[in-house]
Every structure is written in structure tokens, then in C-alpha cells.
Amino acid sequence: MIVIRGLHNFRRISSDLCLSMGNFDGLHLGHQKIIRKMMERASEIGGKGMIFTFNPHPRWVLAPDEPTLLLTTLHERIERLSKWGLDILLLARFDRRLATLDPEPFVQKILVDTLGIREVFVGEGFTFGRNRSGTLTHLKTLGEKYGFVVNQVELMEIDGEVISSSLIRNHIQAGQIEKANHFLGHEYGITGKVIRGSGRGWHMGYPTANLKVVSKVVPPQGVYLVKIIWKNRIWHGLANLGTKPTFDRDGDMGIEVYILGLHEDIYGEKLQLSFEKRIRDEKAFPCAEDLIEQIKHDIDKVHQWINEHSC
């Protein structure tokens, strides 16, 4: 997959170009359906498949006082998209100039004159152009005018809910991790740098890693079963999201991870967490001994989860 950063760096190609465009935040099952159909069509006509996406997220430019927390960072989006056999990933800088293009100038100047597309694949409800004023019907009309085909991909539903990035954000923020993972088609994850904490876990016999996390959607306070990836190795463990109320009732929010079987010094390292299941609320215990007993029960649930989901 060739990654092109900026519309000004794109050079027209001789092959027929099949395109899908959007934010692709989370790369959920609905996104995957669109990409799959696009790549199948590109293969049929001997053309190239390309994703046209934006950085930063449009809402960060249009509503800077209400930034949208993302499901995937730019690096994560690139990494996930690279596994789909795409020929080209075009990352366009979203700015005020791009935001003010009306639907037809957007199509003519970018899709036609700059990219030279043959076919475009978008989901139902797709909008584009200034104030999202361009509709799917509008795009089809412009396709007829400028000589490209618009392929409408039906939205995906699970249990009566239409899959979307905003819906998945809502499920994660409600602690409904398993449902969010089901809609994503993969486990939701965050990446953080290990920073020094109070050291209480080490003294209790359960050393933990405290993570500093980038601005992404984070589940609510509670204890979660997680998978930990570090240096291409995988462990299982527990993540406590909260304020550690047993020791500090007014503490700051944080993420503390206990990793089964990992005994190496990982301060300053980056860990990737994949959330598998929420097992309980965070709560204050009368004493450290009661907390230790609860941790033992939580670890039993980790082992149970591993046994139930091992191949």
C-alpha cells in the first residue's frame, strides 16, 4: 500500500481508479464492507483500489471547542488499512479551505480533476461538501455529469442497530465493550506509555503498569479483562480505569494494568491494550487486604476467560 500525504502529492495514474472516501474512524464492520466491495470491483476491472481519508478529523477543524474523541489514531488507521490489500491510501489535510468547498466544486476539482476516479464506493447516508450539504443522490447526479460510477453500499445492522463510529463510541463510553467489539469486528484498543506510579501494587504483590494514554475514547471507570501487546508478544491481564479510591478518594483518573506473567522492567515502554470485557465497577475497599482478595478473584476471571477463548 502506497501512502500519499496531501492532495498536492497525488499524481494521476493510468489504471482505472476505484475510490472510497470518508473518515474510517474505527474501521468497523460497515467500513470493512465498503472496502471489500471496492477492492473486489478494482480486481474485476484490473484497476487500483484507493481510500481517500482526512487528517485531522473534520470535527477537530469545524468544532474545535467540542473535539471528537477518536476510536483510532492516524497511525492505527494506517496500520489497519494496510492489511486490506489497498493500492493507495491518500491522506488529505482537512482545513478551512477544504471545508468550504461546495459539493460540485469538491467533486470536480478533487475527485475528477485531481484524482481522475472511475468508480466511487460509499455507504448509505454519505454526505460531502460544505456543511455536509452534498447527499448520495447529489453525488450520483454529479457522477453522471462528470463520467464516474457511484456504487451505494447498504449499511450494516446488528441486533437492529446500524453500525456507525458514533454508535460504537457510545457503547465504549457506556462500558459495553463486548458489543463495541462485535460492531468493530476486532477488539477495541488503546496504546499508552508506561509511567511511574505510587508503587503500591508492587508492595501488595501485584505490580502494575500505569499508562499515559493519547486522546481517544476511553471506557468508563471499572475493571476490565485486557490483552496486552508489547514487542509483538501477547499477555493477558487486568486494567483498572479510575482513581484508586481505596488509597486516594480524590485521585486523578488513570489506567493501571496488571499483566500476568510479565516481570520485565517496562518503564517508558509503549503498551497496546485490547479491551475484552468489563468485569466490575471500581470501588473503595476498607483495607488493602480486602483489595488483594478482590484482585485474586479478578485474576481467576482472567484465567477463566483464557480457558474459554483458547483455540
C-alpha positions as CSV (number, residue, x, y, z in Angstrom):
1,M,0.0,0.0,0.0
2,I,1.4,3.4,-1.0
3,V,0.6,6.1,1.5
4,I,0.3,9.6,0.0
5,R,0.2,12.5,2.4
6,G,-1.5,15.6,0.9
7,L,-3.6,16.0,-2.3
8,H,-0.8,18.1,-3.8
9,N,1.4,15.0,-3.7
10,F,-1.0,12.8,-5.7
11,R,-0.1,12.0,-9.3
12,R,-2.8,10.7,-11.7
13,I,-2.4,7.0,-12.5
14,S,-3.1,5.2,-15.8
15,S,-5.1,2.4,-14.2
16,D,-8.8,2.7,-13.5
17,L,-9.2,4.1,-10.0
18,C,-11.9,2.8,-7.6
19,L,-12.3,5.0,-4.6
20,S,-13.9,5.1,-1.2
21,M,-13.8,8.2,0.9
22,G,-14.6,9.1,4.5
23,N,-13.1,9.2,8.0
24,F,-13.0,5.4,8.6
25,D,-12.6,6.0,12.3
26,G,-12.5,2.6,14.0
27,L,-12.5,0.7,10.7
28,H,-15.7,-1.1,11.8
29,L,-17.7,-3.8,10.0
30,G,-19.5,-1.2,7.9
31,H,-16.3,0.3,6.7
32,Q,-14.9,-3.2,6.0
33,K,-17.9,-4.0,3.8
34,I,-17.4,-0.9,1.7
35,I,-13.6,-1.6,1.3
36,R,-14.3,-5.3,0.4
37,K,-16.7,-4.4,-2.3
38,M,-14.4,-1.7,-3.7
39,M,-11.4,-4.0,-3.8
40,E,-13.5,-6.7,-5.5
41,R,-14.5,-4.3,-8.2
42,A,-11.0,-3.0,-8.7
43,S,-9.8,-6.6,-9.2
44,E,-12.6,-7.2,-11.7
45,I,-11.6,-4.3,-13.9
46,G,-7.9,-4.6,-13.4
47,G,-7.8,-1.2,-11.7
48,K,-6.5,0.2,-8.4
49,G,-8.3,0.5,-5.1
50,M,-7.8,3.7,-3.0
51,I,-9.0,5.1,0.3
52,F,-9.3,8.8,0.5
53,T,-9.4,10.0,4.1
54,F,-8.7,13.1,6.1
55,N,-6.4,14.2,8.9
56,P,-7.2,15.8,11.2
57,H,-10.7,14.6,11.8
58,P,-13.1,17.2,10.2
59,R,-14.8,17.9,13.6
60,W,-11.5,19.0,15.0
61,V,-11.4,21.8,12.5
62,L,-15.2,22.6,12.3
63,A,-15.9,22.4,16.1
64,P,-12.5,22.8,17.9
65,D,-14.3,23.5,21.2
66,E,-16.0,20.2,21.0
67,P,-13.3,17.8,19.7
68,T,-14.5,14.3,18.8
69,L,-12.6,11.6,20.7
70,L,-11.4,9.0,18.2
71,L,-11.6,5.3,18.0
72,T,-8.3,5.1,16.1
73,T,-5.3,7.3,15.9
74,L,-3.9,8.1,12.5
75,H,-1.2,5.6,13.0
76,E,-3.7,2.9,13.9
77,R,-5.9,3.7,10.9
78,I,-2.9,3.4,8.6
79,E,-1.8,0.1,10.2
80,R,-5.3,-1.4,9.9
81,L,-5.9,-0.2,6.4
82,S,-2.6,-1.7,5.3
83,K,-3.9,-5.2,5.9
84,W,-6.7,-4.8,3.3
85,G,-4.6,-5.1,0.2
86,L,-5.2,-1.4,-0.8
87,D,-3.1,0.0,-3.6
88,I,-3.2,3.6,-2.4
89,L,-4.1,5.4,0.9
90,L,-4.5,9.2,0.3
91,L,-4.4,11.3,3.5
92,A,-5.8,14.8,2.7
93,R,-5.2,17.6,5.2
94,F,-8.6,18.8,6.3
95,D,-8.6,22.6,6.7
96,R,-10.9,25.5,6.3
97,R,-10.3,25.7,2.6
98,L,-11.4,22.2,2.0
99,A,-14.3,22.6,4.4
100,T,-15.7,25.5,2.4
101,L,-15.9,23.7,-0.9
102,D,-19.4,23.2,-2.1
103,P,-20.4,19.7,-3.3
104,E,-19.9,20.2,-7.0
105,P,-16.5,22.0,-6.8
106,F,-15.4,19.3,-4.4
107,V,-16.3,16.6,-7.0
108,Q,-14.9,18.5,-10.0
109,K,-11.7,19.8,-8.5
110,I,-10.7,16.8,-6.3
111,L,-12.5,13.6,-7.5
112,V,-12.4,14.4,-11.2
113,D,-9.5,16.8,-12.0
114,T,-7.1,15.7,-9.3
115,L,-7.8,12.0,-8.8
116,G,-9.5,11.0,-12.0
117,I,-11.7,8.4,-10.5
118,R,-13.7,5.8,-12.4
119,E,-15.9,4.5,-9.6
120,V,-16.6,5.5,-6.1
121,F,-18.0,3.4,-3.3
122,V,-19.9,5.0,-0.4
123,G,-22.4,3.9,2.3
124,E,-26.0,5.0,2.5
125,G,-26.3,8.3,4.2
126,F,-23.0,9.5,2.8
127,T,-22.6,13.3,2.8
128,F,-19.9,15.6,1.5
129,G,-19.0,19.2,0.7
130,R,-19.6,22.4,2.7
131,N,-21.8,21.8,5.8
132,R,-22.3,18.2,4.6
133,S,-24.8,19.6,2.1
134,G,-24.0,17.0,-0.7
135,T,-26.1,13.9,-0.5
136,L,-25.8,10.4,-2.1
137,T,-28.4,11.4,-4.7
138,H,-26.4,14.6,-5.4
139,L,-23.2,12.5,-5.8
140,K,-24.9,10.2,-8.3
141,T,-26.1,13.1,-10.4
142,L,-22.6,14.6,-10.4
143,G,-21.2,11.1,-11.4
144,E,-23.5,11.1,-14.5
145,K,-22.3,14.6,-15.3
146,Y,-18.6,14.0,-14.9
147,G,-18.4,10.4,-16.1
148,F,-17.8,8.2,-13.0
149,V,-20.0,5.5,-11.4
150,V,-21.3,5.8,-7.8
151,N,-21.8,2.5,-6.0
152,Q,-24.1,2.6,-3.0
153,V,-23.2,0.1,-0.3
154,E,-26.0,-0.8,2.2
155,L,-25.5,0.0,5.8
156,M,-24.8,-2.9,8.2
157,E,-27.1,-3.7,11.1
158,I,-26.6,-5.9,14.1
159,D,-29.4,-6.5,16.6
160,G,-31.4,-3.7,14.9
161,E,-28.7,-1.1,15.3
162,V,-27.0,0.5,12.3
163,I,-23.2,0.2,12.7
164,S,-21.5,3.6,12.9
165,S,-18.4,5.1,14.6
166,S,-20.6,7.3,16.8
167,L,-22.7,4.3,17.9
168,I,-19.5,2.4,18.8
169,R,-18.2,5.4,20.8
170,N,-21.4,5.4,22.7
171,H,-21.1,1.7,23.6
172,I,-17.5,2.1,24.7
173,Q,-18.3,5.1,26.9
174,A,-21.1,3.1,28.4
175,G,-18.7,0.2,29.2
176,Q,-20.4,-2.1,26.7
177,I,-17.0,-3.4,25.4
178,E,-18.2,-6.7,24.1
179,K,-20.9,-5.1,22.0
180,A,-18.5,-2.4,20.7
181,N,-16.0,-5.2,19.7
182,H,-18.8,-7.1,17.9
183,F,-19.6,-4.0,15.8
184,L,-15.9,-3.2,15.2
185,G,-15.1,-6.7,14.1
186,H,-12.0,-6.5,16.3
187,E,-11.1,-5.7,19.9
188,Y,-11.0,-2.0,20.8
189,G,-7.6,-0.9,21.9
190,I,-5.6,2.0,23.2
191,T,-1.8,2.5,23.3
192,G,-0.1,4.2,26.2
193,K,3.4,4.9,27.6
194,V,4.2,3.3,30.9
195,I,4.9,5.9,33.5
196,R,5.9,5.6,37.2
197,G,3.1,5.3,39.8
198,S,3.0,5.1,43.5
199,G,4.4,1.5,43.7
200,R,1.6,0.3,45.9
201,G,0.9,-2.7,43.5
202,W,4.4,-3.9,43.9
203,H,4.2,-3.8,47.7
204,M,0.9,-5.8,47.6
205,G,2.5,-8.5,45.4
206,Y,0.7,-7.3,42.2
207,P,3.0,-4.9,40.4
208,T,1.1,-2.8,37.8
209,A,1.9,-0.5,34.9
210,N,0.5,3.0,34.9
211,L,-0.3,4.2,31.4
212,K,-0.4,7.7,29.9
213,V,-2.9,7.5,27.0
214,V,-3.4,9.7,24.0
215,S,-6.7,11.4,23.3
216,K,-9.0,8.5,22.4
217,V,-12.3,7.2,23.6
218,V,-11.8,5.6,26.9
219,P,-14.2,3.2,28.7
220,P,-15.8,4.4,32.0
221,Q,-14.3,3.6,35.4
222,G,-14.1,0.0,36.2
223,V,-12.0,-3.2,36.0
224,Y,-11.6,-4.8,32.6
225,L,-10.1,-8.0,31.2
226,V,-7.5,-7.0,28.7
227,K,-5.0,-8.3,26.2
228,I,-1.6,-6.6,26.3
229,I,0.8,-6.5,23.3
230,W,4.4,-5.4,23.9
231,K,7.2,-6.1,21.4
232,N,5.0,-8.4,19.4
233,R,4.3,-10.6,22.4
234,I,0.9,-11.1,23.9
235,W,-0.1,-11.3,27.6
236,H,-3.5,-11.2,29.4
237,G,-4.3,-9.1,32.4
238,L,-6.5,-6.7,34.2
239,A,-6.9,-2.9,33.7
240,N,-8.3,-0.6,36.3
241,L,-9.7,2.6,35.0
242,G,-10.3,5.1,37.7
243,T,-9.0,6.9,40.7
244,K,-7.8,4.1,43.0
245,P,-10.3,5.1,45.7
246,T,-9.1,2.6,48.3
247,F,-6.0,4.7,48.7
248,D,-6.9,8.2,47.4
249,R,-10.6,9.2,47.3
250,D,-9.7,12.4,45.4
251,G,-7.2,10.9,43.0
252,D,-6.9,11.7,39.3
253,M,-8.3,9.4,36.6
254,G,-5.7,6.9,35.3
255,I,-5.2,3.5,33.8
256,E,-3.4,0.8,35.8
257,V,-2.6,-2.6,34.3
258,Y,-1.7,-5.9,35.9
259,I,0.0,-8.2,33.4
260,L,0.0,-11.9,34.1
261,G,3.5,-13.4,33.6
262,L,5.3,-10.3,32.7
263,H,8.2,-9.5,35.1
264,E,10.4,-7.3,32.9
265,D,11.1,-3.6,33.5
266,I,8.8,-1.8,31.1
267,Y,9.0,1.8,32.4
268,G,9.0,4.2,29.4
269,E,7.8,1.5,27.0
270,K,4.6,1.6,25.0
271,L,1.9,-1.0,25.6
272,Q,-1.1,-1.7,23.5
273,L,-4.2,-2.7,25.4
274,S,-7.2,-4.5,23.8
275,F,-10.3,-4.5,25.9
276,E,-12.1,-7.8,26.1
277,K,-14.7,-7.5,28.8
278,R,-15.8,-5.3,31.7
279,I,-16.0,-7.4,34.9
280,R,-16.9,-5.0,37.7
281,D,-17.1,-1.4,38.9
282,E,-14.2,0.3,40.6
283,K,-14.8,0.5,44.3
284,A,-13.1,1.5,47.6
285,F,-12.2,-1.3,50.0
286,P,-11.9,-0.9,53.7
287,C,-8.3,-2.0,53.7
288,A,-5.5,-3.3,51.4
289,E,-6.1,-6.9,52.4
290,D,-9.7,-6.8,51.1
291,L,-8.4,-5.3,47.8
292,I,-5.9,-8.1,47.5
293,E,-8.6,-10.7,47.9
294,Q,-10.7,-9.0,45.2
295,I,-7.7,-8.9,42.9
296,K,-7.3,-12.7,43.3
297,H,-10.9,-13.2,42.3
298,D,-10.4,-10.9,39.3
299,I,-7.3,-12.9,38.2
300,D,-9.4,-16.1,38.4
301,K,-11.7,-14.5,35.9
302,V,-8.8,-13.8,33.6
303,H,-7.8,-17.5,33.7
304,Q,-11.4,-18.5,33.1
305,W,-11.6,-16.1,30.1
306,I,-8.4,-17.6,28.6
307,N,-9.6,-21.1,29.0
308,E,-13.0,-20.3,27.4
309,H,-11.4,-18.5,24.4
310,S,-8.3,-20.6,23.8
311,C,-8.2,-22.4,20.5
